[in-house]
């Protein structure tokens, strides 16, 4: 009998286990109000002394921007992401300043902070019956130019958002991967004291 890849040994909140990254989306439209709810969830993430260094650029599937966003994905991602409801780029500000100051300094935690906002958004999406799939398979150099991203911002990832569809809509080579994945045991990544590999 196969083991459950999402089995846990501690009382983890089920929402964390329900969140996964499918590739089969149903192509339905996402109301702007729903997307704004996801952004509202993101803004409540831990915020780097309230600087909130994340930015989201997005396109709805029926918008004029959709083809531009889709074209920035590598072919292996665009083949399935074309059926998402929304495509989004997550950015982080590499500079920071104290509230009210214009003394900009390099931020040590910009990617960390943007990742926290992304997770808040992804969990809210799961709670609302949507799924998200973040991906690094993006032509980031072209995306910077196409989306007019200033040099000080780092493009972190693209994200597809939508409602799940049957995996049969995917190319054959992706259908077998269309299942929630497991995770490493805690002992492989959490260590008391010094680093161990």
Secondary structure as GFF3:
##gff-version 3
##sequence-region A 1 197
A	DSSP	alpha_helix	14	18	.	.	.	ID=ss1
A	DSSP	alpha_helix	32	42	.	.	.	ID=ss2
A	DSSP	beta_strand	54	60	.	.	.	ID=ss3
A	DSSP	alpha_helix	66	71	.	.	.	ID=ss4
A	DSSP	alpha_helix	75	81	.	.	.	ID=ss5
A	DSSP	beta_strand	86	93	.	.	.	ID=ss6
A	DSSP	beta_strand	95	96	.	.	.	ID=ss7
A	DSSP	beta_strand	105	106	.	.	.	ID=ss8
A	DSSP	alpha_helix	110	127	.	.	.	ID=ss9
A	DSSP	beta_strand	131	135	.	.	.	ID=ss10
A	DSSP	alpha_helix	140	146	.	.	.	ID=ss11
A	DSSP	beta_strand	153	162	.	.	.	ID=ss12
A	DSSP	three_ten_helix	167	169	.	.	.	ID=ss13
A	DSSP	alpha_helix	172	175	.	.	.	ID=ss14
A	DSSP	three_ten_helix	186	188	.	.	.	ID=ss15
###
